[in-house]
């Protein structure tokens, strides 16, 4: 199971009204979108050799082993994650403002 970087608390702190929303489905969708975006950023930064190695690991290695490999090979991974969170949250806030 992947970590939930965007939580109900995160959205409420930003003043996003979740009334009438299926909060669990919304959070799942947001975190899935975040994972896809982070994955895209990561794969674009890898060499062909690293990409092949990562794909091979995803087929057989544990999540812990993959996480360790990513930390070793993508030193700015936390920055990538935070940047993509900021972009996604910005889009959510913008959409929420337009809906009002």
N, C-alpha and C positions, 0 to 999 in steps of 0.2 A: 504494500500500500504506500502510495506516494504521500509526502507531507502536504498538509494544507497550509500554504503560505498566506492565502487570503481567507480570512475568517469572518464570521458574522460580526464580531467585535470590531474588526478592521473597518468594515463598511459602516457600521453604526458610528464609529469614531469620526468618520468623514462626513457624517450627517446624511447618509444615504438612507432614504425611507424604504424599509423592507416590508411595509404593511401590505398584506395581500400577496406577497411573493412566496413561492415555494423555495424557502431559504436554502434548504439542503441541496436541491437541484441546481439552484443558482450558484452556490459555492462550488459544487462539483464541476459545473460548466466553466466557471472562472478559473479554477485550478487546473483543469484539463487544458484550457486555452493557454495558460501560463506555461505548463509543461511543454506544450507543442512549440511555443515561441522560444523557450530556453533551449529546447532540443535543436531547433533550427540554428540558433546562434552558435551553439556548441559545435554542431557538425560543420558549420561553415568555417570554423576556426581550426579544424583538425587537418592534418596532412592525410593523404590517401592511406598511408600505412596505419596511422592512428585510427582512422575511420574504420578500416577493415578490422583492426584489433577490437575496437569497441563493439562493432556488430557481432563479431565472434563471441565476445564476452556476454552480450545480451542474450544469446541463445543458451548459454550454459552456466554462467557465473551467478553468484548470489548478488542481491542488491547491495550488500555491504562491500563486496569485492568491486562491483562496478563503481560505487561511490568513492572508494579509495583510488581507483584508477582515474576517475574524473578529477579528483582533488590533485593528483599528481600531474596529470597532463593538461589540466585547465586551471592554472593558478588563479585566474580572475573569475572563477565560477560564481562566487558569491556576488561579485559586482554585476555579472551578467543577470543573475536571478533578480537582484534588487532593481536593476535598470528595467527589466521586463515587468516587474511588479509595478514600478512607478508609472510606466507607460499604460499598462492595463487599468490601473486605478484611475489615471487621468481620463481614460476613455469612459470609464464607468461614471465618474463625476460629471463629465461633459454630457453624457446621455441622460443622467438624472436631472441635470439643470435644464436640458431641452424639454424634458417631459413635464416640467412644472409650469 
